[in-house]
Amino acid sequence: MCGIAGFFNPYTDYTKEDAPRWRNILEEMNRVQKRRGPDDEGIYLKSTCGLAHVRLEIIDLLTGQQPMVRREGNRECAIVFNGEIYNMKELKKELLLEGASFYTTSDTEVILLGCMLHGKEYIKKLNGIFAIAFWDQAAGELHLFRDRLGVKPLFYTMTEKTLVFASEIKGLFAYPTVRPMLDKDGLCEIFALGPAKSYGKGVFKNVIEVLPGHWVTYRRDFFQTNAYWRLESRPHEDSMDTTIEKTAYLVEDAVKKQMLSDIPISTFLSGGIDSSLVTAVCAKELKKQGKLLNTFSFDFCDNNRYFRSNSFQPSQDRPYVEQMAAFAGTNHRFLECGNEEQLECLYKAVDARDLPCMADVESSMLYFCSKVTHYNKVTLTGECADEIFGGYPWFHSPDAFRTNAFPWSKSMEPRQALLRDSLIQNLPMEEYARSAYEKTIRETPVLSEDSPEEKRRREIAYLNLRWFMATLLDRMDRTSMYNGLEARVPLADHRIVEYVFNVPWHMKCPDGIVKGLLRHAGANLLPEEILWRRKSPYPKTYDPAYEQMLGRRLKEVLSDASSPVRTLLDDKKVHAFLESPSDYGKPWYGQLMAGPQMMAYMLQVNYWLKAYHIEIL
């Protein structure tokens, strides 16, 4: 994995206009994204285009440096690429048969030559996760590509006819004329939708996200963004047995493909169905090679003292982790996070995401990734199964079917609980969230023959893919890449998404069993206790001392006259909030984010406004 950045202006020539200055800008873009690629870096500056790249070495350690440049006759093309192409071997064979010659063993060169021979449509052949900038000198064109589900990030902005792009938003701000500004829409993104954000938007004013499954093309007098992939609704004609068989094949094949690496891989293992399936396949494949799989599980210090079973989190992970690690024969490590680490990582998580994020749900993952990277630089996770196979409570809740709102954030009331009345009156939070929700509902691919119930199920599934899953993918990418760790999500293979999206609910959830299709598909891979374990989400701390620490920190922020969040929060509301019992506050973003996470989120907002020197318009 890597970080990419650059700029392109078809109306100038950087080599004639103070080339050292432009090289310094490219080097600065690399510097601010260096955590994404601590192993190597490079820049490319030619006439109207500059490219920058920082590298985390996973494949072709010796000759895979970027930017990668290729010349064929009078034609010169260059590429910077963040991601992995899991079908690179098959694609390389095809290109060799067409007469292509290779000088490296990297997937970067496969993309470069494929695009040179076949144009931008070649992107449709890639199975992988990627953010790519492809520069064609002869055509005077820059193309930006993003993978189908948006696993890898890519942002851009236009300034003075210059297109500036980067893997992370901070990379854009390394360009001299790009400034961090926040308008009303940005504030609505933070307070009405956060930690989610609208797809295609970068929250900051004039910052745009390349949409998943899209490419952007820019040349003189021409700018265009196009979709090369969209999720489609199709009739499902397979029997239950065939559906289980195809799902099992797709899951196992996706995991095997994503084991591609020139260095050892690992997996995250929670003892749930999702991570256990990924672990089982990886462990089995590595055993064939005489290798042992490293696995890691996460929890919080002293959680066994404070944990209380409930309908959302029915059990702790550890007993299931121990059983699964023994069953798969892995080299397992239990990692724990303390209150201090979790609190301090709240701010590092903002540095990683460039935005306020999922509070301690994100800061703890960042901390855990910092520990995993001491042992492995590549890991596979079970992320995204709940969104694809219907694992969340709102897939099963009659209330979610009746409510025309994001099912994980149905009410604006808890979001406004701490805000100044003047801010609430000035920001159209309700309207903004409703508009974002309705836009996605209109885009949902449905079939004319869908019943009203099945149509609504498609809408809920599509909302999850476009919003909730995107938030978790951003979390996984930033927390891992901040620590030089490549986290892969095999269950988010686009082939799985395409197939399962069209499987009717009675097959996805047979006999009312949550994620029943996935469980049946994994029947030959897991012990019964793991296979049929009730869903238990990512762990959270139940230690009341953590809430107390958050409260003290928020009071300190409000007592500091230089704290920018003071202009947004109501002091009396905050203090009344802090004096309420420990179960205060309704969940405001999924079940994992309630009162304590609201405090943590406001701490992140304050840090973000201050650290990024954000101008509120």
N, C-alpha and C positions, 0 to 999 in steps of 0.2 A: 504494500500500500504506500501511498505517497500523498503529496500535496502539489497541486498545479496552480499556476497563475500566469498572467500576462496582459498584454494590451495590443490593440490594433487600430490604426488610423489610416485609412486609404488615401488620405489627403496630405500626408506628410512623409518625410524620410528621416528616420531616426539616426541613420548613419551619417547624415550631413548636418544634423542639428544637435551638436553636443552629445555625441555617442557615449562618452564616459558617464554623463549624468543619467542617461536612460539605463545604462548597465547597473548603475548604483540603485536605481529604482527597482529593477528586477531582483537584485540581490537583497534589497529590503523586503520585497514580497516573499522571498524565500525565508528570510530571517524570522518573520512573524509567524510563518507556518512550519517552522523547523521541527516542531514536535511531531508532525505527521510523517516526517522522513528524516530521522536523525543520522542515517548511514551515509548519505551522499547528497550532492546537489549540483545543479548546472543551470546555465542560462544560454539563451540564443537571441541574437539581435540582428535583424536583417531588414533593411529598407523600412517598410511600414509596420513591421510586426516584431514584438518581443515576447519570448516565452521563458518561464521559470519553472523549476522542478526541484522538489526535495524528495528523497527516496528512502523507503524502508525496504531493505533487501529481503525478498522472499523467493523470487524465481530468477534464474540466470544471474547469479551473484557477481560474476566476473565481467560480463559484456552487456548488461542491461541498462547502462547509464542513459539518462535523459537530460535535456531534450534529445530525441533521436532524429537524425536527419538522413534523408536518402536523396540521391541525385540520379536521375535517369535521363541521359542526354542533356538538353537544356532545362529540364524540369527539376525543381528542387521542392521537396516537401519536408515538413517537420511536424513532430507530434510530442505532446506531453500527455501523460495518461496516469490516472489514479484508479486502481482496481485490479481485478483478476478476470481473465477470460478462461472459463472452465472447459470449453471445447476447443482450445487453441491447437491441440494436436491434430484433430480432424481438419480444422481449417488450414493448418500449415500443409498437410498432405495435399489438399485441393490446390493450394497456391503453387506448390512444387510441380504438380502435374501441368499447371498452366505456364510453367517456365520461370517462375520466380526464384530468386536466389536469396539465401539467408546468411547473415554474418553473426547472428546471435541465436540464443535459444529462448528468447523472451517473447511473451505474448504481445509486447509493445510493437515489435517488428511485424508480427502477423497483422495487427490492425493497420499499421502504416502502409504496408504493401497492399493489403486488401483494399484500402481506400484509394490508393494510387491507381490500382488496376480497375476497380469497379465503382469508384465514386462513393458519395456519402450513403447510398443505399446499402452498402456493405455492412453497415452497422446492424442491420436486421438479422444478420447471420450469427451475431455474437450471443453466446450464453454466458452471462457473467454479471459482475457489478462494476460499473465504470463511470468516470467523468473524464472526458477527453476533449482536448483542443487540437484540431488538425489544421495546419497551415499549408496552403497551396500557393507557392510564390508566383508561378506562371499565371494562374487565374486571378491572383490578388484577392483570395478568399480565405476567411477564417471560419471554421465550423466548430461549434461546441455540441457535444453529445452527452446525454445522461442516460443511465440504465433504466430499464422498464419500470421498476418499482421505486426508484430513487434511493437506493441503498447508499450510494456515494453522492456527496453534496457537490453542488456547483452553482455559484452566484455570479452575477455580472451587473454592470451599470454603464450608462453612457454619459460621457462628459466631454464637451467640446469636440464632438464627432469621433471620440475615441471610445472603443469598447474595451472595458477593463473587466477581467474575470479572475476568479480565484475559487479554490476549494472551500475556503472559509471566508466569512465576511471581513474578518480582520485583514485578509490579503488585499481587499479592495481599498481599505483605508491607508494602505502603504503607498497608494498612488497619490501624488501631491494635491490634486484638485477634488478628491473624493472625501467628503466630510460626514461624520456621524450625526444625522439630524432625525428628529422624531416629530411627525405631525399627528393630527387627530386619528388618522387611520392606524398609525403605529401604536399610539396609546391604546386604541381599541384592541389591537392585536395582543398587547401585553395583558390588559385587564379583562377583556371580554372573552378572549380565546385561549390565552396562555395557560400552560406551557406549550400548547399546540400553536400552530401558525397557519395561515392560509397558504395552500400550495401555490407556488408561483411568486410568492412575496417574500421579501427578506426583512420585513418589519421596519427597518430604517428607510427613510424617504429615498426614493429612486433606486433602491437595491432590489434586484429581481432575481428570482430563483429559476434556473432552467427546469422546466417541468419534467417529471419522470416520463420516460418514453418519448422524449422530444429531442430535436436538434435545432440549433440556431445558426443561421448563415448570414455573414456580413461581408459586403464588398462595396465598392464605390457606388453610391446612389441606390443601394439595395440592402434591405434588412428584412429577414423573415424567420419566423419560428414555425416549425412543422412537427406534427406527431408522426412517428414511425411505428408506434404500437399503441393500441387502446384495448382495454378489457371489453370483451363482447359477450352478450348473452346468446346462448345457443340451446336448443332442446337437448335434454339428456336422455339418451336412448339405451344406456347400458343397464344391465341387471345389477342387483345388489352385489352378487358374487363378483361380477366383472368390475364393478366400481371399486370394491375393496382391493381386487388384484391390481388394477391400474394405479390406484393410490399408493399401494405398497411399493410397486415398481418405481413410481416417480419419486417417492421419498427416498428410497434406498439409492437410486441413481443420482439424485441431487447431492446427497451426502458424499457419495464416492467421488463425484466430480469435484466437489469443493475441498477434497483432501489434497488437491494438487498443490505441491510445495516442494522446494528444494531444502527446506529446513523442517525440523520436527513440529508436528501439530499437537494441539490439546483440545479439550472440550470443557465447557461449563456444565456442571451436573447438579441439578437441584433435587433429583429424585422424582420429578414429575414425568409425565408421559413424553413431553416434547424433547427435553434435553436428554432423557434416557434413550430415546430412539436414536438420536444423533450419536450418542456415546456408544451404543451397542454396535452400530454399523462401523464406526471408526475403529473401535477396539478389535472387532472381528477381522477387518481388513489389515490392520497393522500386525495382528498375530500371525497372519499368513506370511508376513515378511520377517517374523521373529522379533517384532518390536513391541514395546509397551506404551500404552497411551497414558499421558498425563491428564488428570481431571481435577477440577476445582469446584468447590461449593462455597457459598457465602452465607454468613449470618452475623448477628450483632452480639457483642460481649454481654454476657449474663442474660441473654434473651430467655433462657430456660427458667429463669427466676420470675420473669414478668409476663411471659406469654400466657394468653387465655384464649382457648379455642372459641371460634365463632363461625358463623355460616360462610363468611367470606374467606377466612383463613382457618380451615378446620384442623390443620395439623402442622407440626414443625417438620422441617425437611430432613434433619440429620438421620433418623432411623432409616428412611428410604434411600438416602444417599449411601449410607453404609452398605445396605443390601445390594444396591445397584453396582457399586464399585467392586464389591466382592464377586457378584455375578459376572460382570464384564472383565474382571481381572485387571483393573486399571491401577495406576500409581496415583492415589488420591491425596489431595491436601485440603484441609478445612481452613478457610480463611475467615477471620472475624474483624469487624470494624467497631471501634469505640466511639463514644460520644464526641470526644474532642476531634478525632479525625473526621468524623462525619460533618461536624460543624465547620471546620476549617476548609474542607473540600467543597463547601457550598460556593465559595468564591472561585476556586479553581474550576469548578464546573461551568461557571459563567465565562471564564477565560476560554474554556474549551468550546463552548457553544456560541459565544459572542452574544448571548441573549440570556435573560432569566429562564430557568428551565424547570425540571421536575423536582426541584428542591432536594431533600435528602434521598429521594429515590434515584436521583442522578449523582449526587455527590458520593454516595456510598459505592455506586458502581464504578465511579472514577477511581476511588480508593482501591477497590478490589482489583481493577485492571492494573493499577500501579504495582500490585504484588504479583500478579500472574506473569507480568513481563520479565520478571527475574528468572523465570523458568522456560517460558515459551514466547515466541513473537507471533504465532498464529494460533487462533482458537476458533472452534465452531460452536455455535450456540443454538438453542431451541427457540429463539425469538420468532414471533409472527404466527405461530400455530393458532393462537387464540383468535386472532383476527380472521384467519383463513378458514378455520374449521368450526368457528362458532363457540368459543370457549368462555366468553365473558357473560356476566349475569344479564346484561341487556339484550343478548340474543334470545333469552328465555323469558323475559319479563313482559307481561301484558301491558304494563305501564309504558314501556319503551315503544310499543306498537301504537299507543294512543297519543304519545307526546310528540309534537312537531318541533323537536329540538335535538341537539346532540345528546345522545343517551347517557354519556359520561359526564355531562355538564348541563343539566336540564334547567337550572335556575340561576339567575343573575344575582340573587339575594346574597349568598355567601361570598360572592366575588366583590360585592360592594360594601361588605360589612365594615371595612376599615377605611374606606375612601372618604375624602372630604365631600360634603354635599354639593359644593360648587363644581367639583370635578365630575360628579355623577350627572349633574344637570347639563354640563358642557359636552360630555361625551355620549354619543348615541350608541351605548354599549348593547342594549337589547336589539336595536335595529341592525347593528353591524353583525352580531352573532346570527340573527335570524337570516340575514341576507346570505351569509357564508353557508349556512346550513341548506337553505333553499337552492342555492347554486349547485351544490353537490347532488341534491335530490333530483334536480332537472337533468343532470348529467348521467344519472344511474342507468346503465344499459338494462332494459327489461324486454320481455317477450310479450306480444299481444295476447297470447294465451295464458299468461300468468294470472293466477287468482289474486284477489286483493291481498290475501295473507302472504302468498309467495312473493308478490311484488314488494311488499313491505320488508320481507326478509332480505330481498336483494338490496333494498335501500340501506338497511342497517349494515349489511355486509360491506357495501360500497363505501358507506361513511367510515367504517372501521379501516378499510384499506387506504383511503385517501387521507384520513386524519389521525386516528389513534395509532395505527401501525407506523405512519410516517414520523410521528413524534418519538416512538420507541426506536425506530431505525436511526433517527438523528442522535438520540441518546447513546445508542450503542456505538455509532461511528465516532462521535466526539470524545466519549469517555475512554474508548480504547486507543484511538489515534493520538490523543493527548499524551499517552504513555508509550507510544511506539509499539502498539499491539494491533495486529490485524484481526478483527472479529468478523467471521463469516456467518451468514444466516441461510443455511441450505433450505429450510422450509419456506423461504420466500422466493424460491425458484419460480420464474414466471410460468413455467409449464404446470406447476402445482396450482398456482393461483388461477390460471385459465380453466383448468379442469374442475377444480373443487367449487369455484364460483357458480358453476352451472349444475352442480349436484343438488337435487331437491332436498329439502330439510329432513324429510323422513328417512333419508339415507345418511345425511350428515349426522343426525341425532337419532339413530334408531332406538326405539323403545325409551325415548327420553334421556338417553345416556349422553352427557355432555362430551363432545368430540368423539362420539362413538365410532364414526368412520375411521378416524386416525387410530383409535385403539384396536379396532378389528384389523386394520392394515399392519399393525405392529405385533400381531398375536404370536408370531414365530420368533420374535426377537427379545421379548422381555418376560420377566417373572410375572405371575398373575397379580401379585400385590402392587407392583409398579404399574402394570398395564391398566388396572381398574382403580387406581388411587384417585380420590376426588381432587379436583383442581385446587391448588394452593398457590397464590401469586408470589411474586418477588417479595422476599421478606422485608419487614420493617422493624424498627426498634420499638419496644413497648416500655422502655425505661423512662419513668416520669422525670428523671434527672435531665434527660435530653430536652424535654419541653421547657423545663425551668431555665436551662441554659439559653434556649432560643428567646424566651421572654426577657431575660436580663439583657441579652444582646440587642433586642429590638428597642428596649427602653433606653439603652445607651445611644443608639442611633437617633432616636427622637430628641434626646437631650443635647445633641450636638448640632449647633446652629449651621454647620457647613453641610449637613446631610441633605442631599437633593430630594430625597423621598418625603421630607417634611412638608413640602408644598403639595403633596398628593394625598397624604394620610391625615386623618382626623385624630388628634392626640387623645381626646376623650374617648372616642370609640375604641382606640387601640388599648388604652388602659382598662376599659371595661371588659374588653375581650380577654385580656391577660388575667383578669381576676376571676373569670368563670372556671368551672370544673374542668378536669383534664379531658373530658369527652366533648368539650365545647366545639361548636362549628360543624356544619354539615359538610360532607364530602363535596368538593367543588371541581375536582377533575379526577374521575374514577374513584374507586373506593380507597385507594392508597393515599390520596391527598385530601386531608381534612384540616382541622385547626392548626396542629403543629406545622404542617407543610405550608399553610397560609403565612404563618410568621416567617418561615424560612424563605418563602418566595419573596416577601417584602424586603427581607435582608438582601436577597439577590438583586432585586430591582434597584435598591439604593447603591449597592456596590457597582452595578452595571452603569448607572447614570454617571457616577463619579469617575470610575476607572476609564470609561470610554469618552469622557468629556462630551457628553451628548447635548446637543442644542435642541431644546424643545420649542417647536415653532408655534 
